[in-house]
Structure formats: structure tokens, C-alpha cells
């Protein structure tokens, strides 16, 4: 039995999780920033003073993806941002491939307009702003990829806040996708109108966890700090160039979730293998197979069949297809799969994943992902893998 035979190392994981101050959900923050900082460190040169400051105001609405959270909507949320960014110089191949993006950190306050049940979300999130066209014009469209952590002041409390079934913990992952236009006003000033999608959830590490999604329009004013320094490009660093169009990725990951409210932590094991095709350094397609051994699934099996799952019946398997957008060594995968093997169907036939991966020069891959079933989070995945180059 896969979990009962792994009791020793699962106990060790549990011990480390609590003893290293991770019981306050800081594991998600540490890993999110670890992956992001690895990517940002490829670009930032602290001696270069080519920095930008941008305040942004957003106004939007909560997307009611489940009728059961409709009672939480009391008004139109506002998001207040203060962004600090750095323009890349174009001295690295991945910067040129992404049209010399801006990289930085965003400090955000999200007012859900329901102070008693939802409160406020305070977020700190690394981001990258990618121009969608190479040619520099007076106005051009930008895509922002933004993933970090947020503290939400009001979460579910069985006694004090029982109606908040959207957010089950104070610490949550925070994802933001933004599309906006850069409109150059002067040499130092840019006007940046656009629209955004924002998501916050804890990946079902604490129930309830339907998550909160906000769609908004926004307006920002970007001010470039005066700089007399100019980066001289002697050569282009192409160390992130893929070695082959064909590769195989194998990885293992561990996650955890809860079956119900305050029912205790249950573990999820992932073993995955995939063939990946690099169309360009910035684009990757994949097909593969995922094998899951979940304690939540094991409990559902026992409740359905009045017997404990053993052997292969503990596992679920899916075939999947995916696409990844790559920014240097950072990769942002979106994957959709179908369960081809599961003895019961407690969730759904379709399973999906969004995430971030860091591909080191040695071939080792750090993986962080969010597994979902029809937009309902199942668990966060924390794992390591290896990329095998196929010549």
C-alpha cells in the first residue's frame, strides 16, 4: 500500500513541516518567492539605476464561479498597487526573446468591499511585464505574469465567520494576469490603462477553499527614475538556450489538503513523466502521464466500497497535454489531463494544473503547481524533477 509503506518518510516530512515554523503556511510563500527570485536574479543589476515606480488603481467585480459564494459579494472591489520595476537591458538571450521585458515587485491591497466577511488582501508579488510586439511604439500591448503570496484579513471561522466559504486560511497564493497598454507621454512618464484577472486561494490546504476571483480594469502611471548610467552590451548571454527541441521531464511532487473543515492534513503523491517539444526557447508543448496516490481519494474509495483500497486501486492515472511559456529558466505551464484510470470518480474526469518551474543548468527542475478539478483547487504540489535532453 503506497501510503502505509511510506509512513516513515511522511512522518519526517510532517515533523519538518511543523518544527521549521511552516505550520503558519509560510511554506507556500518561501517556495513562491524562491522560484520567482531565481528568475529575477538573472536580470537585476543593483548597480544599474534604471528603475521605475508605478502606482495603479483597479476597480472590478468578484466573479461568482459558484452560486454558494454569491452572498459574499457586497460591492465592487478595488485594488491599490505600488509597483517597483527594472527595465532589462537586452544583454541576455531570453530578454531579447521576450522583447526586453520589465521585471519587478508589486505591493497590493485588495479591498473586497465586504470588511466583515472577506476583509482585505495584502499581497507582495514578483512580476514580469512582457511586450507582445518587438517594435517599440508610442503605444504597445503588455502582458503581465504575476504570482506570489497574499494575507487575507478575514477567513472562514466556524464560530466568528462561518459564511466565508471562499477562503479557509489567512495565507494564500496570489495569481494575477494583466493586459495593459503602455502609452508614452514624456521621456519619463507612461500612462498604462488595462484590465486584469486576480485569483487568491490556499490550494485546499485548509478548507473551505472555493477561492476568490476578481476581474478589473485599471489605470497606472509609470515614472522612470532619471539615470545617467548606460549598460554597454559586449556580448549576449545565451546560456538559457535549449540544447534540443526534444526532451523528457520526469518529476515527483508531494502535496497536502483537507477532505473537510478541520479534518486534518492528508497527503498527495505525484509521479509524472512527459515528452516536451521546444518550438522556440519561449514556447514548449508537452504530452505525458501523471500518477496520483492521494489519501483523500483513498478515503473516498473506502466510503464508496466499504473497504480500504489496496495495491493499484490506491492510484489514479491521467494522460495530459500542456503548453508552457518560458522566460529564461522560468517556465509557466498550463496542463489539462483526463483520468484514464480511477476506480471511483469523486472529483471529475478532467484534471488541470497551472504552475511555475525552474530549469537549472544542471538539468534539475524545481516544480510548484496547483492541481484543480473544474476550477476547484485540489492541492499545491511541491516537487523536484530532471530534464533529459533527447538529441
C-alpha positions in Angstrom: 0.0 0.0 0.0 1.6 3.2 -1.2 1.0 5.4 1.8 1.3 2.9 4.5 4.6 1.7 3.2 5.8 5.3 3.2 4.9 6.0 6.8 8.5 6.8 7.8 9.3 9.5 5.3 5.8 11.0 5.5 6.3 11.3 9.3 9.6 13.0 8.7 8.0 15.5 6.3 5.3 16.2 8.8 7.8 16.7 11.6 9.9 19.2 9.5 6.8 21.0 8.3 5.7 21.9 11.8 9.1 22.3 13.5 10.5 24.6 10.9 7.8 27.2 11.5 5.9 26.1 8.4 2.6 25.4 10.2 1.7 29.1 9.6 1.6 28.4 5.9 4.9 30.1 5.2 6.0 27.1 3.0 4.0 28.5 0.1 5.5 31.9 0.5 9.0 30.6 0.6 8.7 28.4 -2.4 6.8 31.0 -4.5 9.5 33.6 -3.8 12.3 31.1 -4.3 11.2 30.3 -7.9 10.5 34.0 -8.6 13.8 35.3 -7.2 15.7 32.7 -9.2 14.3 34.2 -12.4 14.6 37.8 -11.3 18.2 37.3 -10.3 19.0 36.5 -13.9 18.3 40.1 -14.8 18.7 42.6 -11.9 21.9 44.5 -11.7 21.8 46.6 -8.5 24.5 49.0 -9.8 22.2 49.9 -12.7 19.8 52.7 -11.6 17.3 52.3 -14.4 14.3 51.8 -12.1 10.6 52.7 -12.4 7.9 53.4 -9.9 4.2 52.9 -10.8 1.1 53.4 -8.7 -2.0 51.7 -10.2 -5.7 51.8 -9.3 -8.0 48.9 -10.2 -11.8 48.6 -10.0 -13.7 45.5 -10.7 -16.1 42.7 -9.6 -15.9 39.4 -7.8 -16.5 36.5 -10.3 -19.2 34.3 -8.7 -17.9 30.9 -10.1 -20.1 29.1 -7.5 -23.6 30.2 -6.5 -22.7 29.3 -2.9 -20.4 32.4 -2.7 -22.9 34.9 -4.1 -23.8 36.1 -0.6 -20.2 37.3 -0.1 -20.5 39.9 -2.8 -21.4 43.3 -1.3 -19.8 45.7 -3.7 -17.2 46.4 -6.4 -13.6 45.5 -5.2 -10.8 48.0 -5.5 -7.1 47.1 -5.8 -4.4 49.6 -4.9 -0.9 48.8 -6.3 2.6 50.3 -5.9 5.0 48.7 -8.4 8.8 48.9 -8.5 10.3 47.6 -11.7 13.6 47.4 -13.6 13.9 47.6 -17.4 16.0 44.8 -18.8 19.0 45.8 -20.9 18.8 43.2 -23.6 22.2 41.6 -22.8 20.7 38.2 -22.4 19.1 36.0 -25.0 15.8 35.4 -23.0 15.4 39.2 -22.6 15.6 39.7 -26.4 13.2 36.8 -27.0 10.7 38.5 -24.7 11.1 42.0 -26.2 13.1 43.4 -23.3 10.5 43.0 -20.5 10.3 44.9 -17.2 10.8 42.9 -14.0 9.8 43.9 -10.5 7.8 43.6 -7.4 4.2 44.7 -6.8 2.8 45.7 -3.4 -1.0 45.4 -3.4 -4.0 46.0 -1.2 -7.3 44.5 -2.4 -10.5 45.8 -0.8 -13.2 43.2 -1.3 -15.9 45.7 -0.2 -17.1 43.2 2.5 -15.0 44.1 5.6 -16.8 41.8 8.0 -16.6 38.6 5.9 -13.8 39.0 3.4 -11.8 41.9 4.7 -8.7 42.9 2.8 -5.9 41.1 0.9 -2.3 42.4 1.4 0.0 41.0 -1.3 3.6 41.1 -2.3 4.2 39.6 -5.7 7.1 39.4 -8.2 6.1 40.1 -11.8 7.3 40.3 -15.3 5.8 42.7 -17.9 6.3 41.3 -21.4 5.7 43.5 -24.5 3.7 41.5 -27.0 5.3 43.2 -30.0 9.0 43.7 -30.6 8.7 47.1 -32.2 8.7 50.0 -29.8 5.8 52.3 -30.5 4.1 55.2 -28.7 1.5 52.6 -27.6 2.0 48.9 -27.3 0.3 46.0 -25.5 1.9 44.4 -22.5 1.2 41.0 -20.7 2.0 40.8 -17.0 2.7 37.4 -15.3 2.4 37.8 -11.6 2.5 35.0 -8.9 3.2 35.5 -5.2 1.5 35.4 -1.8 -1.2 37.3 0.0 -2.5 37.7 3.5 -6.3 38.0 3.7 -7.6 39.5 6.9 -10.9 37.6 7.1 -11.1 33.9 6.5 -13.5 31.1 7.5 -14.1 30.7 11.2 -16.7 28.2 12.4 -17.7 30.5 15.2 -16.8 34.0 14.1 -17.1 33.9 10.3 -19.0 30.8 9.2 -20.4 32.2 6.0 -17.0 32.8 4.4 -16.7 29.5 2.5 -14.4 31.0 -0.2 -11.2 31.4 1.9 -10.2 29.0 4.6 -6.9 30.5 5.8 -5.2 33.9 6.1 -2.1 32.9 4.0 -2.9 32.2 0.3 -1.3 32.0 -3.1 -2.0 35.1 -5.3 -2.0 35.0 -9.1 -2.6 37.9 -11.4 -2.7 38.1 -15.1 -2.8 41.6 -16.6 -3.0 43.1 -20.1 -2.4 46.8 -20.5 -1.2 49.4 -22.9 2.0 51.5 -22.5 1.2 55.0 -23.7 4.4 57.2 -23.7 3.6 60.7 -22.5 7.1 62.0 -22.0 10.5 60.5 -21.8 9.9 59.6 -18.1 6.2 59.2 -17.9 3.9 56.4 -19.3 0.1 56.1 -18.9 -0.9 52.4 -18.6 -4.6 51.5 -18.9 -5.7 47.9 -19.0 -7.6 45.0 -17.4 -6.7 42.2 -15.1 -7.7 38.8 -13.6 -6.7 38.1 -9.9 -7.1 34.9 -8.0 -6.5 34.0 -4.4 -6.7 30.6 -2.7 -4.7 28.2 -0.5 -4.9 25.2 -2.8 -7.3 23.4 -0.4 -4.5 23.1 2.2 -7.2 24.4 4.5 -11.0 24.0 3.9 -13.2 25.6 2.8 -11.4 26.9 -0.3 -13.5 27.9 -3.3 -11.2 30.8 -3.8 -11.8 34.4 -4.8 -11.5 35.7 -8.4 -11.6 39.4 -9.3 -11.8 40.8 -12.8 -10.9 44.5 -13.0 -10.0 47.5 -15.2 -7.0 49.5 -14.1 -5.1 52.7 -14.7 -1.4 53.2 -13.9 1.2 56.0 -14.2 4.7 54.8 -14.7 7.6 57.1 -13.8 11.1 56.2 -14.8 13.8 57.4 -12.4 16.4 59.5 -14.0 19.6 57.5 -14.7 22.9 58.6 -16.2 24.3 55.1 -16.5 24.0 53.2 -19.7 24.5 49.4 -20.0 27.1 48.5 -22.6 26.4 45.2 -24.2 29.7 43.4 -25.1 28.1 40.1 -25.8 24.7 38.3 -25.5 24.4 35.7 -22.7 22.7 32.7 -24.4 23.1 30.2 -21.5 19.4 29.7 -21.4 19.1 28.5 -25.0 17.6 25.0 -25.1 20.0 22.2 -26.0 17.5 20.3 -28.1 14.0 20.6 -29.4 13.1 17.3 -27.8 13.3 16.5 -24.1 11.8 14.3 -21.4 10.8 15.6 -18.0 10.4 13.3 -15.0 9.4 14.7 -11.6 8.0 13.7 -8.2 6.0 16.0 -6.0 4.2 16.0 -2.6 1.2 18.0 -1.7 -1.5 18.0 1.1 -5.1 19.0 1.5 -8.1 18.6 3.7 -11.2 16.5 3.0 -13.5 18.7 5.1 -13.4 21.5 7.5 -10.8 20.9 10.2 -10.4 17.2 9.3 -6.6 17.2 9.4 -3.9 17.1 6.7 -3.9 14.3 4.1 -1.1 13.8 1.6 -1.0 13.6 -2.2 1.9 12.0 -4.1 2.6 12.7 -7.7 4.8 10.8 -10.1 4.9 12.3 -13.6 6.7 11.8 -16.9 6.3 13.9 -20.1 7.8 14.4 -23.6 8.4 18.1 -24.2 8.8 19.8 -27.6 10.6 23.1 -27.7 9.1 25.1 -30.5 11.3 28.1 -29.5 13.1 29.0 -26.3 9.9 30.8 -25.3 7.3 28.1 -26.2 7.1 24.5 -25.1 4.4 21.9 -25.7 4.1 18.6 -23.9 2.3 15.3 -23.6 2.6 13.0 -20.6 1.2 10.8 -17.9 0.6 11.6 -14.2 0.2 9.1 -11.5 -1.5 10.2 -8.2 -1.7 8.4 -4.9 -4.0 10.5 -2.7 -5.2 9.9 0.9 -8.4 11.9 0.2 -9.1 9.6 -2.8 -8.4 6.6 -0.5 -11.0 7.8 2.0 -13.5 8.3 -0.8 -12.8 4.8 -2.1 -13.3 3.3 1.4 -16.6 5.2 1.8 -17.9 4.1 -1.6 -16.8 0.4 -1.4 -16.9 -0.1 2.4 -13.3 -1.5 2.1 -9.9 0.0 2.1 -8.1 0.4 -1.3 -5.0 -1.7 -1.7 -2.4 -2.1 -4.4 -3.1 -0.4 -7.8 -6.6 0.6 -6.6 -5.0 3.4 -4.5 -3.7 5.1 -7.6 -5.3 7.4 -10.3 -3.6 8.0 -13.6 -4.2 10.7 -16.2 -2.9 11.5 -19.7 -2.3 15.1 -20.3 -1.3 17.8 -22.8 0.3 21.1 -21.9 1.8 24.4 -23.0 4.5 26.4 -21.2 5.6 29.9 -21.7 9.3 30.3 -20.9 11.1 33.3 -19.5 14.7 32.3 -19.3 15.0 29.4 -16.8 11.5 30.1 -15.5 8.6 28.2 -17.1 4.8 28.8 -16.6 3.0 25.5 -17.6 -0.8 25.1 -18.2 -1.8 21.4 -18.4 -5.1 19.6 -18.9 -5.5 15.9 -18.4 -8.1 13.1 -18.4 -8.2 10.3 -15.8 -7.8 7.1 -17.8 -7.6 5.0 -14.6 -9.6 5.6 -11.4 -11.8 3.0 -9.7 -14.2 5.7 -8.4 -14.9 9.2 -9.6 -15.2 11.5 -6.6 -13.9 14.7 -8.3 -14.1 14.8 -12.1 -12.7 13.2 -15.2 -10.8 16.3 -16.2 -7.8 17.4 -14.1 -5.8 20.5 -14.8 -2.6 22.3 -13.5 -1.1 25.7 -13.6 2.3 26.3 -12.1 5.9 27.6 -12.3 9.0 25.6 -12.9 12.7 26.5 -12.7 15.0 24.7 -15.1 18.6 24.8 -13.7 21.6 24.5 -16.0 22.4 21.1 -14.4 19.1 19.6 -15.6 17.4 19.6 -12.1 13.9 21.1 -12.2 12.1 22.7 -9.2 8.3 22.4 -9.5 5.4 24.2 -7.9 1.9 23.6 -9.2 -1.8 24.0 -8.4 -3.9 20.9 -9.3 -7.6 21.6 -9.9 -10.8 19.8 -11.0 -13.1 22.1 -13.0 -11.6 25.3 -11.4 -11.9 23.8 -7.9 -8.4 23.6 -6.2 -7.3 20.1 -5.1 -3.8 20.7 -3.8 -0.5 22.5 -4.2 2.4 20.4 -5.5 6.0 20.9 -4.2 8.5 18.8 -6.2 11.8 18.1 -8.0 12.4 16.6 -11.3 15.1 16.2 -14.0 15.1 17.2 -17.7 16.6 14.6 -20.0 17.8 16.1 -23.3 16.9 13.9 -26.4 19.4 14.5 -29.2 
